[in-house]
């Protein structure tokens, strides 16, 4: 999945995001670096 802020690529398991959640169009992922 891509971070919605820095556009970095992260594996779902590394980001602790369920696969089905990551596939949702309305889900915006923010990585640990951007969320702090």
PDB file with SEQRES, HELIX, SHEET and CRYST1 records, atoms N, CA, C and O in Angstrom:
SEQRES   1 A   36  UNK UNK UNK UNK UNK UNK UNK UNK UNK UNK UNK UNK UNK          
SEQRES   2 A   36  UNK UNK UNK UNK UNK UNK UNK UNK UNK UNK UNK UNK UNK          
SEQRES   3 A   36  UNK UNK UNK UNK UNK UNK UNK UNK UNK UNK                      
HELIX    1 AA1 UNK A   12  UNK A   15  1                                   4    
HELIX    2 AA2 UNK A   19  UNK A   22  1                                   4    
HELIX    3 AA3 UNK A   32  UNK A   35  1                                   4    
CRYST1    1.000    1.000    1.000  90.00  90.00  90.00 P 1           1          
ATOM      1  N   UNK A   1       0.837  -1.200   0.000  1.00  0.00           N  
ATOM      2  CA  UNK A   1       0.000   0.000   0.000  1.00  0.00           C  
ATOM      3  C   UNK A   1       0.871   1.249   0.000  1.00  0.00           C  
ATOM      4  O   UNK A   1       2.008   1.227   0.473  1.00  0.00           O  
ATOM      5  N   UNK A   2       0.328   2.336  -0.534  1.00  0.00           N  
ATOM      6  CA  UNK A   2       1.055   3.590  -0.599  1.00  0.00           C  
ATOM      7  C   UNK A   2       0.617   4.519   0.522  1.00  0.00           C  
ATOM      8  O   UNK A   2      -0.570   4.627   0.832  1.00  0.00           O  
ATOM      9  N   UNK A   3       1.585   5.183   1.118  1.00  0.00           N  
ATOM     10  CA  UNK A   3       1.259   6.225   2.092  1.00  0.00           C  
ATOM     11  C   UNK A   3       0.613   7.392   1.351  1.00  0.00           C  
ATOM     12  O   UNK A   3       1.121   7.828   0.317  1.00  0.00           O  
ATOM     13  N   UNK A   4      -0.493   7.895   1.868  1.00  0.00           N  
ATOM     14  CA  UNK A   4      -1.210   8.967   1.179  1.00  0.00           C  
ATOM     15  C   UNK A   4      -0.483  10.306   1.283  1.00  0.00           C  
ATOM     16  O   UNK A   4      -0.838  11.258   0.587  1.00  0.00           O  
ATOM     17  N   UNK A   5       0.521  10.385   2.135  1.00  0.00           N  
ATOM     18  CA  UNK A   5       1.255  11.641   2.313  1.00  0.00           C  
ATOM     19  C   UNK A   5       2.592  11.634   1.575  1.00  0.00           C  
ATOM     20  O   UNK A   5       2.847  12.511   0.750  1.00  0.00           O  
ATOM     21  N   UNK A   6       3.445  10.654   1.865  1.00  0.00           N  
ATOM     22  CA  UNK A   6       4.772  10.633   1.235  1.00  0.00           C  
ATOM     23  C   UNK A   6       4.818   9.721   0.015  1.00  0.00           C  
ATOM     24  O   UNK A   6       5.820   9.682  -0.699  1.00  0.00           O  
ATOM     25  N   UNK A   7       3.718   8.979  -0.227  1.00  0.00           N  
ATOM     26  CA  UNK A   7       3.605   8.086  -1.377  1.00  0.00           C  
ATOM     27  C   UNK A   7       4.613   6.945  -1.336  1.00  0.00           C  
ATOM     28  O   UNK A   7       4.889   6.315  -2.357  1.00  0.00           O  
ATOM     29  N   UNK A   8       5.157   6.684  -0.158  1.00  0.00           N  
ATOM     30  CA  UNK A   8       6.065   5.559  -0.013  1.00  0.00           C  
ATOM     31  C   UNK A   8       5.301   4.246  -0.060  1.00  0.00           C  
ATOM     32  O   UNK A   8       4.132   4.190   0.321  1.00  0.00           O  
ATOM     33  N   UNK A   9       5.960   3.187  -0.530  1.00  0.00           N  
ATOM     34  CA  UNK A   9       5.307   1.890  -0.650  1.00  0.00           C  
ATOM     35  C   UNK A   9       5.615   1.039   0.577  1.00  0.00           C  
ATOM     36  O   UNK A   9       6.768   0.918   0.991  1.00  0.00           O  
ATOM     37  N   UNK A  10       4.566   0.452   1.153  1.00  0.00           N  
ATOM     38  CA  UNK A  10       4.729  -0.398   2.326  1.00  0.00           C  
ATOM     39  C   UNK A  10       3.937  -1.680   2.145  1.00  0.00           C  
ATOM     40  O   UNK A  10       2.822  -1.665   1.624  1.00  0.00           O  
ATOM     41  N   UNK A  11       4.524  -2.798   2.584  1.00  0.00           N  
ATOM     42  CA  UNK A  11       3.816  -4.068   2.544  1.00  0.00           C  
ATOM     43  C   UNK A  11       2.734  -4.071   3.610  1.00  0.00           C  
ATOM     44  O   UNK A  11       2.934  -3.543   4.704  1.00  0.00           O  
ATOM     45  N   UNK A  12       1.588  -4.665   3.294  1.00  0.00           N  
ATOM     46  CA  UNK A  12       0.448  -4.648   4.217  1.00  0.00           C  
ATOM     47  C   UNK A  12       0.816  -5.230   5.578  1.00  0.00           C  
ATOM     48  O   UNK A  12       0.430  -4.690   6.614  1.00  0.00           O  
ATOM     49  N   UNK A  13       1.562  -6.331   5.572  1.00  0.00           N  
ATOM     50  CA  UNK A  13       1.894  -6.978   6.843  1.00  0.00           C  
ATOM     51  C   UNK A  13       2.866  -6.130   7.652  1.00  0.00           C  
ATOM     52  O   UNK A  13       2.798  -6.114   8.881  1.00  0.00           O  
ATOM     53  N   UNK A  14       3.763  -5.429   6.980  1.00  0.00           N  
ATOM     54  CA  UNK A  14       4.707  -4.560   7.674  1.00  0.00           C  
ATOM     55  C   UNK A  14       3.995  -3.345   8.257  1.00  0.00           C  
ATOM     56  O   UNK A  14       4.370  -2.840   9.315  1.00  0.00           O  
ATOM     57  N   UNK A  15       2.966  -2.882   7.556  1.00  0.00           N  
ATOM     58  CA  UNK A  15       2.234  -1.703   7.999  1.00  0.00           C  
ATOM     59  C   UNK A  15       1.140  -2.063   8.987  1.00  0.00           C  
ATOM     60  O   UNK A  15       0.461  -1.180   9.511  1.00  0.00           O  
ATOM     61  N   UNK A  16       0.962  -3.356   9.247  1.00  0.00           N  
ATOM     62  CA  UNK A  16      -0.068  -3.838  10.174  1.00  0.00           C  
ATOM     63  C   UNK A  16      -1.464  -3.409   9.728  1.00  0.00           C  
ATOM     64  O   UNK A  16      -2.306  -3.039  10.546  1.00  0.00           O  
ATOM     65  N   UNK A  17      -1.692  -3.466   8.417  1.00  0.00           N  
ATOM     66  CA  UNK A  17      -2.999  -3.132   7.843  1.00  0.00           C  
ATOM     67  C   UNK A  17      -3.576  -4.381   7.193  1.00  0.00           C  
ATOM     68  O   UNK A  17      -2.913  -5.000   6.361  1.00  0.00           O  
ATOM     69  N   UNK A  18      -4.789  -4.761   7.553  1.00  0.00           N  
ATOM     70  CA  UNK A  18      -5.407  -5.932   6.929  1.00  0.00           C  
ATOM     71  C   UNK A  18      -5.516  -5.752   5.415  1.00  0.00           C  
ATOM     72  O   UNK A  18      -5.758  -4.648   4.926  1.00  0.00           O  
ATOM     73  N   UNK A  19      -5.333  -6.848   4.687  1.00  0.00           N  
ATOM     74  CA  UNK A  19      -5.351  -6.783   3.226  1.00  0.00           C  
ATOM     75  C   UNK A  19      -6.668  -6.218   2.701  1.00  0.00           C  
ATOM     76  O   UNK A  19      -6.671  -5.387   1.792  1.00  0.00           O  
ATOM     77  N   UNK A  20      -7.771  -6.663   3.264  1.00  0.00           N  
ATOM     78  CA  UNK A  20      -9.076  -6.207   2.792  1.00  0.00           C  
ATOM     79  C   UNK A  20      -9.281  -4.716   3.072  1.00  0.00           C  
ATOM     80  O   UNK A  20      -9.942  -4.017   2.304  1.00  0.00           O  
ATOM     81  N   UNK A  21      -8.712  -4.244   4.170  1.00  0.00           N  
ATOM     82  CA  UNK A  21      -8.797  -2.817   4.483  1.00  0.00           C  
ATOM     83  C   UNK A  21      -7.976  -2.002   3.485  1.00  0.00           C  
ATOM     84  O   UNK A  21      -8.412  -0.948   3.021  1.00  0.00           O  
ATOM     85  N   UNK A  22      -6.791  -2.499   3.165  1.00  0.00           N  
ATOM     86  CA  UNK A  22      -5.906  -1.779   2.262  1.00  0.00           C  
ATOM     87  C   UNK A  22      -6.484  -1.685   0.852  1.00  0.00           C  
ATOM     88  O   UNK A  22      -6.191  -0.743   0.116  1.00  0.00           O  
ATOM     89  N   UNK A  23      -7.302  -2.663   0.481  1.00  0.00           N  
ATOM     90  CA  UNK A  23      -7.860  -2.689  -0.865  1.00  0.00           C  
ATOM     91  C   UNK A  23      -9.041  -1.743  -1.028  1.00  0.00           C  
ATOM     92  O   UNK A  23      -9.470  -1.479  -2.151  1.00  0.00           O  
ATOM     93  N   UNK A  24      -9.569  -1.233   0.070  1.00  0.00           N  
ATOM     94  CA  UNK A  24     -10.725  -0.337  -0.004  1.00  0.00           C  
ATOM     95  C   UNK A  24     -10.344   1.010  -0.616  1.00  0.00           C  
ATOM     96  O   UNK A  24      -9.298   1.574  -0.298  1.00  0.00           O  
ATOM     97  N   UNK A  25     -11.201   1.513  -1.493  1.00  0.00           N  
ATOM     98  CA  UNK A  25     -10.908   2.771  -2.177  1.00  0.00           C  
ATOM     99  C   UNK A  25     -10.932   3.961  -1.224  1.00  0.00           C  
ATOM    100  O   UNK A  25     -10.251   4.960  -1.452  1.00  0.00           O  
ATOM    101  N   UNK A  26     -11.719   3.849  -0.154  1.00  0.00           N  
ATOM    102  CA  UNK A  26     -11.863   4.986   0.754  1.00  0.00           C  
ATOM    103  C   UNK A  26     -10.905   4.925   1.935  1.00  0.00           C  
ATOM    104  O   UNK A  26     -11.035   5.688   2.892  1.00  0.00           O  
ATOM    105  N   UNK A  27      -9.932   4.001   1.858  1.00  0.00           N  
ATOM    106  CA  UNK A  27      -8.965   3.871   2.947  1.00  0.00           C  
ATOM    107  C   UNK A  27      -7.694   4.641   2.617  1.00  0.00           C  
ATOM    108  O   UNK A  27      -7.044   4.365   1.609  1.00  0.00           O  
ATOM    109  N   UNK A  28      -7.340   5.595   3.453  1.00  0.00           N  
ATOM    110  CA  UNK A  28      -6.110   6.358   3.272  1.00  0.00           C  
ATOM    111  C   UNK A  28      -5.085   5.908   4.296  1.00  0.00           C  
ATOM    112  O   UNK A  28      -5.272   6.094   5.499  1.00  0.00           O  
ATOM    113  N   UNK A  29      -3.999   5.312   3.814  1.00  0.00           N  
ATOM    114  CA  UNK A  29      -2.944   4.827   4.694  1.00  0.00           C  
ATOM    115  C   UNK A  29      -1.906   5.922   4.924  1.00  0.00           C  
ATOM    116  O   UNK A  29      -1.485   6.605   3.990  1.00  0.00           O  
ATOM    117  N   UNK A  30      -1.506   6.076   6.177  1.00  0.00           N  
ATOM    118  CA  UNK A  30      -0.431   7.008   6.523  1.00  0.00           C  
ATOM    119  C   UNK A  30       0.648   6.219   7.250  1.00  0.00           C  
ATOM    120  O   UNK A  30       0.371   5.567   8.257  1.00  0.00           O  
ATOM    121  N   UNK A  31       1.864   6.275   6.750  1.00  0.00           N  
ATOM    122  CA  UNK A  31       2.946   5.483   7.330  1.00  0.00           C  
ATOM    123  C   UNK A  31       3.389   6.058   8.672  1.00  0.00           C  
ATOM    124  O   UNK A  31       3.009   7.171   9.036  1.00  0.00           O  
ATOM    125  N   UNK A  32       4.185   5.302   9.392  1.00  0.00           N  
ATOM    126  CA  UNK A  32       4.635   5.703  10.717  1.00  0.00           C  
ATOM    127  C   UNK A  32       5.429   7.000  10.711  1.00  0.00           C  
ATOM    128  O   UNK A  32       5.336   7.794  11.647  1.00  0.00           O  
ATOM    129  N   UNK A  33       6.212   7.216   9.653  1.00  0.00           N  
ATOM    130  CA  UNK A  33       7.021   8.430   9.585  1.00  0.00           C  
ATOM    131  C   UNK A  33       6.146   9.670   9.438  1.00  0.00           C  
ATOM    132  O   UNK A  33       6.440  10.722  10.007  1.00  0.00           O  
ATOM    133  N   UNK A  34       5.071   9.535   8.669  1.00  0.00           N  
ATOM    134  CA  UNK A  34       4.196  10.691   8.430  1.00  0.00           C  
ATOM    135  C   UNK A  34       3.224  10.920   9.580  1.00  0.00           C  
ATOM    136  O   UNK A  34       2.790  12.048   9.812  1.00  0.00           O  
ATOM    137  N   UNK A  35       2.882   9.859  10.297  1.00  0.00           N  
ATOM    138  CA  UNK A  35       1.863   9.979  11.341  1.00  0.00           C  
ATOM    139  C   UNK A  35       2.414  10.584  12.624  1.00  0.00           C  
ATOM    140  O   UNK A  35       1.653  10.994  13.500  1.00  0.00           O  
ATOM    141  N   UNK A  36       3.745  10.640  12.734  1.00  0.00           N  
ATOM    142  CA  UNK A  36       4.343  11.192  13.948  1.00  0.00           C  
ATOM    143  C   UNK A  36       4.531  12.709  13.824  1.00  0.00           C  
ATOM    144  O   UNK A  36       5.024  13.348  14.753  1.00  0.00           O  
TER     145      UNK A  36                                                      
END                                                                             
